[in-house]
């Protein structure tokens, strides 16, 4: 009554940052589609770090002035132990002469098994916890080892591991510790991680996706197009456009997906990509030309990325903004927010609100709540880094929204607002969030709510800490 999973060989070239072949890989994999839920496995996913957690680690390393390193465990998933019976067919070409119909029972994980990433994470975390590491309270993929004034940080992303510490001898020690338990294939300075190109310099760290951006422009055939100064024309109002010319849905979705991937290091395109992504079913010519404009903007700013400078300031601060009823289709507003650590941008978002609002104040109030929840996460995350923050400033440019969050009296203008959005009041009263007024011209989150003219756009882009690679190299 046991289920047997078949196996196959997979041959693959591993490419480096420059696109050159680094290693040829051959793997025996279990075929995933053979597995059925409940028969072969229970929990099959591994905890993965949030992108913000990775950026936080990089910003902290830049602030402290220490280098980050990465390590790669050889065939990481094969290190995971399995605690239940799993059988696989004999590998093709390597069948046993005397017992061609027998099957193998696995004692360790195999690539392709649904629970392989989880089995590996459990093995690695158990090993780190045995060696005096502590797991992060909010982020279970962060491991911390504090000794005297030093703090060793290890971030795990399935089979990729990043670590750093100011004291280099302790770094070497950690490398030896890992090598004693696992077979390592690569250890070196962090340069390429989860598709992000990372350039570490004595004055800070630069994160960009230049290589991917160039590939994207080529993939969609816009190499010879004229670059644009902004990703979206000011006052662009995209509508359903029922009378417009239909375009290929698959290609349009491919463009949106590729641009979404680019937003891990490009907050400047988040708002425009978000607007275009609302029209993925039945896209029209007008929507496609808006997406092409974003790609043409990227063509002129290929090597732009986030600059995390080495500085003494590492205080958390948030900005939030909203535009009123900006969506032409259902008249909903857009919330925009960003959070900084010193002058390093850590989090950002541009999201259409879930409900139609009655006033500008209500739209702004909802966006303060969205930003507040992100700042609370950031605050608890920083406590794992042994950084205690009492109160985080949150800047909003609408006095009414600030008054609603500070005043516990529920008046007729606010009684219909959903309870979940009153979450910020509690934090303002406790003092964890200090909501403050900022002039509209100094509101950095403006770039996440609506398309802007080029001058304003470039000013805000600079305020986000976005620069060209050549500017960093000349520092």
N, C-alpha and C positions, 0 to 999 in steps of 0.2 A: 504493500500500500504506500511505499515511499515514492516520492516524485524524483525523477532523475533529470538534471539539467544538462543539455548538450554544450559542447565547448567548440571554440574555433580559434585559429591563429590570426593575430592582427599585426601587421607590419607598418611601422610609422617612422617618419623622420621628425626629429625634434629640432625646431628652428630657434635661433637666438634672436636678440633684439634687432640685429641688422638683416635678418632674413636668411642668414647662412645656416646650413645644416650643422647642428652641433653633435648629434648622435643618432644612430639608427637603432630603432627599438623593435624587438619582437616580443609579443605577449600572447599568452594563452588566456583567453577570456571566456567566462561563463556567459551564455546568451541570456540577456536580461529578460527578453519577452517570454521565455519559458517559465518564469517564476510567477507564482500566484500568491496574492496576499493571503496571509493566515496560514499557508502551508509551509513556505520556506522561511518566512521572516515576519517579525512584528514591526519594530521601529526600524526604518531603513535610511533615514536621513541623518547626516552628521551636522552638528552645529557649525555654522560658518560666521565669520566676523562681518559686522556691518562695514560698509565702505567708510562711514564716518569714523569708525574705530581705528581703521588703518590710517586715515588722514590725521587723526588725533595723535597717534603714535609717531608719525613722521613730523608733525608740528612740534611735539614735545622734544623729540630728538634734536630738531633744529634749534629750538629755544635753549636747550642744555648744551648744545654744541658737540654732541657725540654722534658717531657714525652708526648706521644701521647695517646689519649683515643678513644674508639669507642663506638657508641651507635646504638641501633637497635630499630626502631619504630615498635610497635606491628602492624601487618597487615598493613604495610605502604601504600600499594596501595588502601586500602579501605578508605584512607583519601582524595583521589583526587576527586575534583568536576568535573562533566561532564557538558559541556555547550550545549549538543544537546540531542535529544531524542533517547534513547536506551531502547529496551524492551527485557526482558528475560523470558523464560518459567519458570513455577513454579518449585522450587527445587524438585528433586525426593524424595519420601516418605513424603514430607511436603506439598502436594497439599491441597488446600482449599476444605472442604467438599461440601460447597454450590456452589462454582464457579470453578469446576475443569478445565474449558476451558479458564479461564482468564489468562492474562499475567501480569508481573510486569514491571513498568516503573522505570528505575534506576535514582536516583538523585546523587549517588556517584559511583565511579569506582568499578569494581569487578575484582578480579584476572582473568587473561585469556583474558580480553578485550585488544585489541591492543593498545588503547590509555591510559591504566592504568598507565604505568610508567611515561608517559609525564604529565598526570594530577597530579600525585603525585609530580613530580619535580616542576611544576608550583606553586603548593600550598606551598611547602617547601620554594622555592626561594622567593615567595611573602612575606612569614612570616619573613624570615631572612632580607630582604630588609627593611621591616617596622621597624625592630629592629636595625637600624643604621649599618647594614652590607653593604659592597660594593662588587659588583661582580667583579671577575678578568677580565682583559681586553682581554686576549687571551683565558683563560680557564674559561668558564662560569660555571663550576662546583666548582670553588674555591670561597669562600666567606671570606672577610677580614674585621676585625673590629679593627681599630687602636685607642688606647686611651693612651695619654701621650707617654711613651716609649714602652708600651706593644702593642703586636699585636696578636689578636686571629685569628687563621686560621681554617677554616672549609672546608673539602673536601667532596663532595657528589658523591657517585657512585650508582645511582638509589636508592635503599632502604638501602644502607650502608652509614653511616656517620662517618667520622673520624675528630677529632679536637685536637688542642693542643695550649698551651700557657705557658710561663715561670711562670706567676703569677697564683698559684693554686686556689686562692680565686675566681678569675675571671672565672676559669674553672668551678668551682662549680656553679657560678652564671649562666653560660651558660647552664649547666645541668638543673638547676631549670627552666630556661626560656623555654627550649624545653619540659620539663615535663608538664609545665603549658598548653601547646598547644596540645601536642601529647601524646599518651600513650606509654611509653617506656618499653621495656622488658629487655634490657640489657645495662648496662653502666659499662665500666671498662677499664683497661689498654689495649692498642692495642697489640694483640698477633697473630691474624690470620685474614688476610684480602685478599680477592680475590685470595685465594689459596696460598698466601705467608705466611710463618711462620716468625713472627717478634719478635726478642728478644732484649728488651731494657735494656741496662746496664748503669751504671754511666759513663763508658768511651766511649760509642757509641752504635750504633744499628746494629744488624746482621739480614740480610734477607736471608732466604733459603727456599727450597722446599724439605727437607729431606724425609718427610712422603710420598709425592707424588712420589719421585724418587724410594723409596723402593717398592711402589705399582706397579710402572711401570716395574721394573725388574721382579717382581713376575708374573705380568700379561702376559709378553711375555716369561715366562719360562726360564729365564737365571739366576736363583738364584745360581745354582751350577757352573756357568762358571768362568773362570779365569779372574780377573780384568786386565784392560789394563792401560798403563801409559798415553796414548794420545788418543783422540777420532778418529783420522784418521792416518793411516800410512803415513810417509813423502813421498812425490812424488806420492801419489795416484792420478791416472788419471781415473776417471770414464767415461766410454763411453756408447753408446747405447747398445752395446754388443748383436747384433741381433742373434748371434748363441748360446747365453747362454740359460740356463735352465729357463723357466718361473716360477715365484713364485706367490702366492696368492696376487692379487692386493689389496683386501680389508684389509688384515692383514698388508701389507706393508704401506698402507695409514694410518692405525690406529697407527702404530709405529711412522710415521713421525709426525702425529697430536699430539701424546702424547709428543714427544720430543720438538715440537714447543712450547707447553705449558710450558715446563720446562725452556725455554730460558728467561722467565721473570726475573729469578734470576741467570741464568747460561750463561753469555756471552762466556764462554770457549767452548761451543759446537755449537755456532751460525753458524760458517763457515761450519763445517762438516754436520750439519743438512740441511743447505741451499743447499749444493752440492747434497746430497741424495734426497732432495725434488724435484729435477728437473726430476727425473725418476719415477714419480708416475703413469704414464700410461705405461703399459708393463714393470714392473720391472723384473729384471733377478736375478739369483743367486748371481752374483757379487755385485749387489746393496744391496741385503738383507744382505750379510756378512758385508758390510760396515756399515749398520745401526746397526747390532748386535754388531759390534766393539764399536760403540758410547755408546750403552747400557752397554757393559762390562767396558768401561771407567767410566761410571756413577756409576757402582757397587763399584768401588774402591774409588769414591769421592762423595758418597751419601750425606754427610752432608756439602758439600762445599757450600758457599754462598758469598754474598757481605757484606763487613764490612764498615760501615760508622762511622768513628771515630769522637769523640768530638775534634774539633781543631779550632784554630783561623783563619786558612786559608779557605776561601770559594770563591776563585776566579775561574771563569769559564775558561776552557782551552780545546781545541779540538786537536785531532790527526787524520790524514787521510792518507790512503795508498791505493795502487792498485797493483794487479799483472797483468802482461801483457799477454793477450790472454790465460788465464788459462783454459777456458772451452774447452774441446776437441771436443765437438759436433759442436758448432757454432763459436769458436775462439773469444768469447767475453771476456772482462776482468771483474774482480771482484773488486768492491769498498768496502773498509772497513773503518769504522770510529768509534771513541768513544769520548765522552765529559765527562769531570770531573768537579766537584765542589770541590775545594781543592783536597783531595785525595779520594773523594767519586765518584765512577763511576755512572753517571746518565743515559747516552744513549749510545747505540752501534748499529751498523748494519753491515751486510755483504750481499751485493746485487750484482747480476750480472748486468753489465751495459746494457743499452738498445741498444747500437750501437756497431759495430765493430770499433776499433780505429786503427790509422795508426802508433802510436808511444807510447812509455812508458809515455812520457810527457803528451800526450793527455789523457791517462787513469788516470794518477795522477791528472790532471787538473779537470777532471769530478768528481773525488772523493772529491776534495777540495770544489766543489760547493755543493755536497750533504751534507758535514759536515757543510758548511757555513749556509745553510738554517736551520739546527738543532740548531746551536749556536745562530742564530737570535731569534728563538723561545725561547730558554733558557734565553736570555738576556731580552726579554720583560716579560717573566714569573717572572724573579727576580725583575723586577721593581714593580710588584704587592706586592712583599715581602718587599718593600721599600729598595731594594738594587740597587744602581745605578752603572752600569758598563759602562765605556767609550769605552774601546776597548778590544776585546777578542782575545787572542793569538791562532793561529791555526798552528800546527806543521806539516810540510810536508817534506819528505826526497828527493824531486826531485827539483833541482834548476831551471830546464827549466819550470816546472809547476808554480813555484813561480814567475818567470820572466813574464810568459804569463799573470798571474793575476795582476801583478803590472804595466805592460806596455800596455797602451791603443792602441798602434799601432797594426793594424791587418796585420800580415805578411802571406806569402803564406802557411806556415805550419799550420796556425790556421784558415784560412778563411772558412773551411768546418765544423768547430765545431758548433753544434746547438746553436742558440742565447741564449736559456735558461741556458746554462752552463756558459755564460759570466756574469751571475748574481753576481758572486763573485767580479768581477772587480769594480763594483759600490761601494760595501761595503768596499773594500780595499781603494778606493779613499776617501770615506767618513771618513774612520778611524774606522768604527765599528768592522772590522776584521783586525787583524794584523798578516799577514801570515809570518811564520818564518821557517828557515831551522833546521832540526834535523837530526843527524846521523842515518843511517839505523839501527844500533844496539840498538839505543834508541827509535826506532819507535814502540810504544806500539800497534798501529793499525795493525801491521804485523800479529797478531794472527787471524784477521778477513778476511785475503785474501787468505791464503794457509795453507795446513797441514805442521806442523813443527816437528823437532826432539824433543825428550822428554826434554832435558836440556833447550833449547830455549823456548819451550812451557811452562814449569814450571816457568821460570823466568818472562815471560810475564803475566802469570796467576796471579802471585804475584803482579806484577805492576798494574794489574786491581783492586787490593784490594780484591782478592778472597782468602778466608781461610777456614779451617775446623772448624766446630762448637767447637771441643775440644780445639783448639788454643784460641778461644774467651773466653771459660769458664775458661781458665787458666790465663787470663790477670789480 
